[in-house]
Amino acid sequence: MRHFRDAAGIEWQVFLTERSPEASRRDHHLPEAFRAGWLVFESSAEKRRLGPVPAEWESLTDAELAAYCARAIPQTPKRGARAVDRTESALPLERTEAEARESLQPELQRAEERLNRSLEQACETPAVEKLDTGELIRVEETLALAADAAKEAVSLRRKLRVNREEAER
């Protein structure tokens, strides 16, 4: 297990999830990149998965881990779990509007990257009639991730627009 802080100052822990031999029978339910195991990135507000596991991940620098974390796929919250609006809580009150704008840009970029990845995964799916139930569940989860990323991108764009308009006044 490793701990690091990303460029936004968020503290993460990262650990390896290995596949058990009996799990290999269900491999067709997993995207190819996750079949040999994956890294889990976890902060107080979010959990992400990355597969395949980078070689010698335990010896990567914090900056390299942060880059992998930014590319990792966010996990959908458990049903009934309350979603956390990280964009509001991540900004201390004493920040200037310019600093707030600058801190929102990387968040927007990450949300848009997550949306692109999720949509690419969904579009790579074979015809629905060829999918088994497990694969359909994976498609559903991928589309839920895409919807969450789209909502976050919309929210961040609106906040950026409001900040820009306030700065012009």
C-alpha positions, -999 to +999 in steps of 0.1 A: +000+000+000+012+035-008+001+070+002+005+102-019-010+136-025-021+148-059-015+183-074-048+194-058-036+184-024-059+154-021-045+125-001-048+091-017-039+056-008-033+031-035-032-007-033-032-037-055-063-060-060-052-093-073-075-118-090-081-152-073-079-184-093-116-190-089-124-155-102-108-163-136-140-183-145-159-150-145-132-130-165-156-125-194-175-101-172-145-078-167-129-055-192-097-070-205-075-045-187-088-057-153-085-094-157-051-097-142-059-074-113-060-037-108-049-008-086-074+009-063-069+046-056-089+058-026-094+092-010-118+103+016-143+113-011-136+089-040-125+055-051-110+047-085-097+016-104-069+013-128-060-017-150-038-031-162-014-026-132+016-006-142+049-025-138+067-019-105+039+005-094+051+004-058+084+022-068+067+049-089+071+086-078+041+103-062+038+124-094+036+092-115+010+077-092-010+109-094-009+107-132-022+071-131-048+081-105-061+109-128-065+082-156-082+057-133-119+049-136-141+063-107-162+037-090-199+043-088-211+048-052-231+020-036-268+023-040-282+046-013-248+062-007-249+100-008-229+115-036-202+140-025-199+173-044-161+175-044-161+208-064-176+227-036-158+212-007-124+213-024-123+252-024-113+269+009-132+301+015-102+323+015-093+316-021-096+343-047-119+339-076-089+336-099-075+308-078-109+291-078-111+293-116-076+278-119-084+250-095-116+241-114-099+238-148-080+206-139-111+191-123-131+199-155-104+183-176-104+151-154-142+149-156-141+153-194-114+126-197-135+103-175-165+110-197-145+102-229-131+070-215-165+058-203-181+066-237-153+049-256-158+018-234-196+018-240-191+023-277-167-007-280-194-030-267-207-056-292-244-057-302-267-059-271-282-091-282-248-108-281-242-098-244-249-119-214-264-105-183-230-098-166-218-079-196-250-059-197-244-050-160-209-038-170-224-016-197-249-002-173-221+007-148-200+022-176-230+044-187-236+054-151-200+065-149-204+085-181-236+101-167-218+111-135-188+125-154-211+145-177-230+159-147-197+169-131-185+185-163-217+205-167-215+217-131-179+227-134-185+245-167-213+264-151-191+274-121-164+285-144-188+306-164-202+322-132-166+329-120-157+344-153-188+366-153-181+378-118-145+386-127-157+407-156-179+429-134 
